[in-house]
Each structure stands twice: as structure tokens, then as C-alpha cells.
């Protein structure tokens, strides 16, 4: 599935730059009318996101599951596809919440309800599950070096599963997406991956209210 880190990777390969994540305190993005409120709280840090994207991966075989990624960032992705050189040295933050379904949805018809963390997934075709990753304060410099202040993944260990993903709609048609209790594994500072036996456990929460922009069909050729 092409998550926002994939899209940013494709964007930045053209400028020899790989950027994964950042905090709102160094952000000059103004946001747009689609995102009313979006943030994550973790490790005593509050990070605001100003843009929300949806990508959909079609099943590769008949009867397969659709894969969805809800992607939240502090940068306007469409802007930086046109101004690729401006991403160098810029801090970028994003969180990705992914889930699967046997049904096809779009930005106006996401499933509503409470959906469990991926560790609870069973073989039933009508089951949903979700996963989550978060990137904070990572940047690629013009000299080719890169740094990620903090990378998180949802904790898969027994007894540490996060609470349900809650998707609902407001009376004015906005989506509300919430994970009240995220149990996370944190990578070593500066690293983009979780190393076994070196991870740190922590907690957090996520909230979004707004609308999505669909990036499923964007062409980077």
C-alpha cells in the first residue's frame, strides 16, 4: 500500500531528499478548510496535523480485501509535488492509520463504527482491523544526511494492544476519527525503524475532525 511516507519518498527521490516527519512548532503551512482539528499526543508532546489524505489499494485478486490508509500531515502534499526543491531541510510530520475491508469506500463513504487493532484480526472476510505508525521531526538535509527525532509503531505485543479505532460522522458531514489509547513502541532517537530489544514503550492518543483528499490516483511519472 502506498502510505504517505511512500508518496513523500517518490516526491523526494527527484530531489535526492528523503523526509519522513516533523513537529508543528517549525511549520509554516497554513492548512486548508478540510481539516478542522487533528492532533496526536504522545510522550508529553502535542503535534498538530493540518492536512488529511486517503489512499486506496485495490485487491490484487478476486475476493481480496481493499486496503485503506488515512494519512495526516503538517504539509500540503500537492504543493510539494510542484515545488519539490522546497522540501529539502523542511521538517515534516505525519501519522498513518491503515485498515482493510472487503468493501470499497471513498472519501465520502468511510465505514463507521469501532474497529479493533490489527493484532485481533481473524480470518473472517467481514472483519476490519487497523494499524498505526507515527513520525515526528525527521528531515533530510541538502548534504544528503537525514535524521528522524522520533518514530513510533503501534505495539503488537500481547497485553499492549491499542484501543479501538472509532470512525463517525458529525451532523455537518465531517468525519471524526479517534484512538483514545495508543500503545506504542518508540524507535531509538534518530532511527526510522524499531530495533528488537531496543524499543521503548509509551502511550498516546489521536483525534481528527474534517474531510479527506484522495491521493489514490496521483501519477508521479
N, C-alpha and C positions, 0 to 999 in steps of 0.2 A: 504494500500500500504506500502511496506517495504522501507521507506526512509533511508538515510544514518544514521540518528540517531537510527533507528531500528537495522541496521547492527552493529553499534558500541555497542548498548545495548546488543545484542546477544553475541558479542565478549567479552564484559567486564563482563557479568554475570559469565563467567567462572573464572574470577579473582576477583569477588566481587568488581568490579570497574565500575562506570558509568561516561563517559566523553562525553561532548557534543560539546565544541567549543574552538578555540584559534586564536591568532594573529600571523602573520608571524615573529615578532621580536624575538620569542623564539622558532624558528623552525629550526631543523637540517635536515629536509627532503630535498633531492636533486631534487625531481620531476622526471618526465620522459619525453620522447620525444613526448608524445601525447599532452601535454598541452603547447602551445606556449605562451599564455598570458591569465591570468584570475585574476580578482580582483573585489572587491566591495569597494566603497567609501561611507561612512555614518558617521554622527556625527563628521566630521573632521578627521576621521580615514581611512587609506588605508590598506586593508587586501588583500594579495595575496593568491591565491589557486594554488596548483601545480598538482593536480590530478582531473580527471573528470570521473564520473561514470554514467551509465544509468541502471535503473531498470524498468521492465515492469510487470504490473499486468494484467493478462488475465481477460476478462469479466466473471462474475460468472453466467451469464445466456445468452441464445441465443439472439443476437441483442443488447447486452450491450456494454458499452464503454471500450476501453483499457485505462488503467491509466499508465502514464509515470512519472518518476522522474529523473530529471537531477541533479546530486549531485556533488558538488565541494568542495574539502577538501585540507588541507595542509598536510595530512598524506597519506601514501601508505597503503590502507586498506588491500590489500593482504598480505603485510608484517606482519601486526599486527595480522592477523588471525593465523600466525605461531609463533609469538613472543608476546603472549598475556600479559605476565608479564611486558613487557616494556611499556605498555600504562599507567601504574599507575604513576601518578604525571605529565604526559605529557599534555601540552596544545594542544588542537585540535580545528581547525576552520572549519566550513562548512556552505554552503548555499544550499538550496534545492529549485528547481523550478519544480513544478508539473503541468501537463496538461493532458487532456483527449482527446480521438479521437475514432470515430467508426472504424478507420483503424488500421492495425497492421504495425508498423515500427520496425526498428532495428538501431544499431549504425551507419549504413551506409546510412540510408534512412529516416531520420527525416523529418517531414513536414517543408516546407519553407514558409515564409510569416510573416505577422504581426498578432498577436493573442492578444485579449483583456484580461484584468484582470478578475478574476472569478466572480466578482460582476455583470458583464454584461452577464453572461451565460443565455441562453434561453433554451427552451425545444426542439429546433430543433436538430435532431440527427447529422447533419453535422457540428454543431458548435464546436469550440475549446474554451477553456478558460485556464487561468493559475493562480497559486497561488505561494507564495514565503515565505520562512522563513530563518532566518539567526541566527547563533550562534557565539559568539565571547568570547574567553577567559574563557572557563569553564573547570574545571579539577576535577577529583576525586583523593583524597589523599589516601595513604596507610592505614590511620586510619579509612577509610570509609566515611569521610566527603567529601562534594562536594561543588563546587562554580561555578557560571556562571557570568562572568563580565557583559555580555550583551546579551539579547535575543530579536529578532525582529520578528514581523509578518507583512505581508502586510496589510495596513489599509483597512477595508471593509466599513467604514462609507461613506455615500453619500457625494460626492464632494471631496473625498480624494483618489479616485482610482488611482492606478499607471498607467503609460503609457504602451503601447503595448509591449509585448514580441516579439522581432524581431529575426527570425531564417533565416540564409542564409548560402551559401557555397562560399568559396574563389575559385580562379582559380586552386589552387593546392589541392582542395578537403577537406580543413579544414572547420569545422563548425564555424560560427560566431553567437554568441548569445548575445543579448544586451537588457537591460531595461534602458532607458535613464533617467527616472524619477520614482523612487520608493518612494511611500508614505508609511511610516512605523509607527507602534506602537511599542514602546520600553517597555520592562518589567522593573520592579524595579531592580536595580543592585543586582546581586546575585540570582535572581529568574529565573526559567525556563519557566514560564507561564505569560501571560498577565492578570493582575487583573483588573476587571472592575472599572472604575473611578480612577485608579492609573496609567494608561498608559501615556506615554509621546509620543507626535507626533514628528516625524523627517523625514528626506528625505535621499535619497541615489541614487546610480546608480550601475549597474552591467555590466561587459563585460567578454566574453570568446571567445577565438580562439584556436581551437585544435580538438582533437578526443576523443572519449569516450571509456571506458572499460565497458563491460556488466557484471553486478553483479546479474542479474535476477535469475540465476540458481545455485548460490552458496549454498552449503549444509553445515550447521553448526552442524550437528549431529556428 
